[in-house]
Amino acid sequence: MMEILWRFLFGRNLCQISGEITIISIKRNCFLCLKELCAQQDKMDFEIAVKVISILRYLTDALDCLPLSTPSRILNTHNIPCLLVELVEHPPWTRMEGGLTKKYIDGKWQEVSGPDVLQLTKVEGQVWLSLYNILMNVECVKKYDFNSFNKAQILKLRAHMTEVLLDQLPMLADLRRYLEELSMTDSLAPERSLVLEQLPEIKERLLQENEGKWHAIAKHQMKHYFDPSQAEIQSQARRLADTYNFDVMDSLLTDVPKCAVCGAEASKRCSRCRQEWYCKRECQVSHWSKHKTVCDMMAGDMKP
């Protein structure tokens, strides 16, 4: 009766309407799942980026010890100083929600107010320390290109170097003094040095050299490595036995063996398993009740 009434009013089958509603519900659930996955991806990308800041700070701590190509990439290839200035100007770890200030602290967003708003978080401290390590390094300053754009970007830091910041990171007073000098002097041309860097292209070379040969390579490996002959197995076992020969390994030891019972210097060894040392026969006899189980297992494993 209900279906007849529905057809009379809307001219459509009730089952058809029900099927369309089900399809709409499925699409809505898929949309919500996709939205949730996108939110999780954004969260993961943000957390990874925050960890990259910490890694960058540790790299700047050791600029003098790293290969020559590393400072060149940091300064000129990726222009990290200007990137760090942008993070100071527009910090992604601080946001406003409903008129409240939130900061990303210890892996989660926390509400801050009052004096805590000016308190540096670990991530913010990493950014400032990275800038300090780069701009106060004499060799980096010589190699960095202080053109008009880079110089203007770096000088933006002066507006953020307040007394509250210097109280938390006192070493930044030297950086502020350097920025004042930089603003009043003309920058010299950067030192140009030739840096030859070998890029990891092994994978690409292997792919190009073996294109179309993967089936033959698989057959060769199956025959010689995954399904060896009996003679090859015996040869490999012989090589392993020679490698792990106890007499050869003992000759490499510099420490004098100790008795397993009393701890004195030992000159006798269990002839069956060759694992335990003893200083005299009495110690070996007294220790046999404890050593017997292990000795049986080791001797059994060493049988061909």
PyMOL commands that set and color helices and strands:
alter all, ss='L'
color gray80, all
select helices_A, chain A and resi 2-10+14-61+69-77+80-89+114-118+122-135+138-143+148-160+163-168+172-184+202-209+214-226+230-243+246-252+281-302
alter helices_A, ss='H'
color red, helices_A
select strands_A, chain A and resi 94-97+100-105+108-112+268-269+277-278
alter strands_A, ss='S'
color yellow, strands_A
deselect
rebuild
show_as cartoon
